[in-house]
Amino acid sequence: MNHSKSSHPVFVAAAVLGLTAVMALFIAKATAATPEARRTVVIENFDSYTNDTQVAEAWYKPHHGAPVHQTLDSVTKGGGKQSLKIAYATTKEPETHYAPFCRVAKWDLSGCNAAQFWLKPDGSGRQLTFQLNIANKEGKNIHDLWQTVYLPKKGDTAGRVVTIPFSALEHNVKYADSPDTSPVFKPEAVIEVAFYIGGRNDEPGEGVYYFDEIVGVHDATLPAK
């Protein structure tokens, strides 16, 4: 019987081993790339709260700015069971032209290059400031703030995912309690997330913004620094 090289058991085994090696190499490369490409850290999705008192204690209003009222909403949401509904009222006064709310905790966003959140504005066109606070090298809060402004268009009430590249964050040291601030943003040291509805040039008034699915992500489409 005539056996070609391609059908000989030795060559078949070698071919299988070769294919297996190639597949193993491909899987290894894919696995190595996956953590960075799919890195996601949940900052808040609001699904763990069972009542409005709990969410208002976690996402509290600081002792400055216009009043806000935090409640859970199971109808208007970006995903999961519920979202955070923020009812606010701003004025023309410098002390109350913005409505702040924030949460203090600890998040390690290592491997992420952006923050994302779901937002449904109220059509007012009032600006939204997104702010992250990072700890100093001892892990203490010195109000080392990094922030950027997002501007919904007037009349726009559509829900959308907002992506904030870390490279777009501006360093705000105006309120720092110590000169020991970081010259670069440290995603591994986030200790507070804050939102401010309203800007100095916005028309004051009442409104409702919805928030959901706040995460840190690695977005491969963003340009490297």
Legacy VTK file of the C-alpha trace (Angstrom):
# vtk DataFile Version 3.0
C-alpha trace
ASCII
DATASET POLYDATA
POINTS 225 float
0.000 0.000 0.000
1.297 3.446 -0.922
1.383 5.942 1.978
1.929 9.614 1.144
3.846 11.758 3.634
0.684 13.677 4.450
-1.159 10.516 5.521
1.677 8.846 7.455
0.924 8.690 11.208
4.180 10.461 12.074
3.404 13.381 9.776
-0.238 13.475 10.891
0.877 13.619 14.525
3.385 16.357 13.726
0.707 18.310 11.895
-1.686 17.976 14.833
1.030 19.032 17.283
1.896 21.954 15.052
-1.726 23.043 14.837
-2.121 22.613 18.576
0.943 24.772 19.178
-0.358 27.470 16.874
-3.758 27.393 18.540
-2.149 27.519 21.986
-0.069 30.514 20.941
-3.147 32.250 19.530
-5.139 31.572 22.703
-2.250 32.776 24.865
-2.004 36.025 22.911
-5.763 36.540 23.009
-5.845 35.849 26.743
-2.988 38.251 27.335
-4.792 40.986 25.407
-8.207 40.401 26.933
-7.730 41.927 30.437
-6.594 45.270 29.029
-9.127 45.317 26.214
-12.058 44.414 28.459
-11.035 46.066 31.737
-14.132 47.374 33.525
-14.466 48.434 37.164
-17.923 49.136 38.550
-17.969 52.380 40.498
-21.735 52.423 41.009
-24.806 50.854 39.369
-27.333 51.718 42.144
-28.739 48.168 42.171
-27.605 47.355 45.727
-29.854 49.946 47.412
-33.277 48.935 48.711
-34.675 52.384 49.556
-34.155 56.099 49.010
-32.669 56.639 52.466
-29.789 54.288 51.679
-28.936 55.943 48.375
-29.202 59.441 49.896
-26.742 58.454 52.615
-24.256 57.018 50.119
-24.674 59.755 47.491
-24.885 62.721 49.795
-25.057 66.458 49.232
-21.994 68.300 50.591
-22.328 71.454 52.702
-22.249 73.837 49.754
-24.166 74.506 46.576
-27.858 74.292 45.711
-30.135 71.599 47.161
-30.597 68.181 45.590
-32.986 65.319 46.323
-31.707 61.794 45.634
-34.141 58.960 44.895
-34.046 55.611 43.123
-35.898 55.148 39.831
-36.750 51.778 38.315
-38.218 53.122 35.060
-35.678 55.568 33.640
-32.349 53.754 33.803
-29.288 52.785 31.837
-29.275 49.149 32.909
-29.889 46.848 35.827
-32.765 47.408 38.251
-32.670 51.120 38.964
-30.926 54.449 38.507
-30.264 57.554 40.591
-32.743 60.391 40.091
-31.399 63.801 41.077
-33.933 66.603 41.478
-32.203 69.960 41.898
-32.849 73.703 42.016
-30.147 76.252 41.139
-30.158 80.056 41.510
-28.182 83.019 40.166
-26.260 83.368 43.419
-22.565 82.381 43.311
-23.037 79.982 46.222
-25.985 78.115 44.675
-25.579 78.289 40.891
-24.571 74.595 40.983
-26.059 71.504 42.634
-23.481 68.984 43.905
-23.715 65.378 45.049
-20.970 62.842 45.648
-19.946 59.512 47.082
-16.851 58.750 49.144
-15.357 55.248 48.900
-12.255 53.625 47.392
-11.895 52.432 43.812
-8.850 50.968 42.095
-9.171 51.935 38.439
-5.763 50.577 37.455
-5.788 49.477 33.835
-8.597 51.897 32.970
-8.113 54.972 30.812
-11.584 56.486 31.113
-14.721 56.756 33.207
-18.169 56.158 31.772
-21.655 56.831 33.046
-25.194 56.738 31.720
-26.928 60.100 31.776
-30.392 61.388 30.941
-30.496 65.188 31.142
-33.666 67.277 31.408
-33.327 69.460 28.322
-32.172 72.511 30.290
-28.718 72.461 28.746
-27.157 72.967 32.186
-23.569 71.852 32.297
-22.435 68.827 34.243
-19.072 68.767 35.987
-17.632 65.307 36.594
-14.964 65.143 39.292
-12.671 62.491 40.794
-10.757 62.948 44.033
-7.514 61.008 44.506
-5.720 60.209 47.744
-2.169 61.318 48.444
0.697 58.836 48.749
-0.306 58.069 52.355
-3.857 57.296 51.235
-5.326 60.419 52.857
-7.942 62.762 51.440
-6.372 66.139 50.690
-8.958 67.129 48.053
-6.653 66.507 45.111
-9.352 67.010 42.479
-9.466 66.123 38.767
-12.441 67.212 36.703
-14.001 68.031 33.354
-17.227 69.576 32.079
-19.857 67.877 29.919
-22.392 70.086 28.096
-25.731 68.577 27.051
-27.514 70.533 24.341
-30.574 72.542 25.261
-33.699 70.529 24.513
-31.810 67.214 24.588
-33.410 64.696 26.944
-32.084 61.469 25.411
-30.305 58.936 27.566
-26.715 58.306 26.568
-23.386 56.878 27.733
-20.846 59.602 28.462
-17.149 58.686 28.223
-14.635 60.807 30.131
-11.018 59.987 29.159
-8.666 60.373 32.090
-6.472 62.424 29.758
-9.289 65.021 29.575
-9.366 65.594 33.342
-8.067 68.976 34.470
-6.182 69.251 37.746
-7.991 71.431 40.300
-5.801 72.219 43.311
-7.827 75.252 44.418
-9.344 73.381 47.346
-6.403 71.124 48.214
-5.684 70.846 51.932
-1.992 70.167 51.319
0.658 70.947 48.706
1.226 67.183 48.471
-0.844 66.891 45.283
-0.001 64.575 42.418
1.287 66.004 39.121
-0.399 63.106 37.304
-3.800 61.486 37.720
-3.588 58.240 39.718
-6.443 55.905 38.741
-5.506 53.450 41.473
-6.160 56.026 44.210
-9.702 57.298 43.569
-11.522 58.003 46.835
-14.463 60.150 45.748
-16.759 60.643 42.760
-18.711 63.891 42.444
-21.142 65.527 40.032
-22.104 69.202 39.842
-25.213 70.175 37.874
-25.200 73.764 36.638
-22.603 76.346 35.706
-22.089 80.025 36.393
-23.500 81.041 32.998
-26.427 78.604 32.969
-30.003 79.744 33.342
-30.996 78.868 36.923
-34.016 76.766 37.775
-35.329 73.359 38.759
-34.779 70.102 36.920
-34.064 66.374 37.051
-30.991 64.478 35.840
-30.751 60.677 35.884
-27.500 58.749 36.416
-26.618 55.075 36.120
-23.878 52.544 35.303
-20.849 54.535 36.487
-17.725 52.523 35.629
-14.031 52.756 34.956
-13.102 51.272 31.578
-10.219 50.634 29.271
-11.348 52.038 25.929
-8.985 50.805 23.230
-10.340 53.404 20.798
-9.014 56.300 22.838
-5.655 57.729 21.756
-2.691 57.005 23.996
-1.305 59.882 25.996
LINES 1 226
225 0 1 2 3 4 5 6 7 8 9 10 11 12 13 14 15 16 17 18 19 20 21 22 23 24 25 26 27 28 29 30 31 32 33 34 35 36 37 38 39 40 41 42 43 44 45 46 47 48 49 50 51 52 53 54 55 56 57 58 59 60 61 62 63 64 65 66 67 68 69 70 71 72 73 74 75 76 77 78 79 80 81 82 83 84 85 86 87 88 89 90 91 92 93 94 95 96 97 98 99 100 101 102 103 104 105 106 107 108 109 110 111 112 113 114 115 116 117 118 119 120 121 122 123 124 125 126 127 128 129 130 131 132 133 134 135 136 137 138 139 140 141 142 143 144 145 146 147 148 149 150 151 152 153 154 155 156 157 158 159 160 161 162 163 164 165 166 167 168 169 170 171 172 173 174 175 176 177 178 179 180 181 182 183 184 185 186 187 188 189 190 191 192 193 194 195 196 197 198 199 200 201 202 203 204 205 206 207 208 209 210 211 212 213 214 215 216 217 218 219 220 221 222 223 224
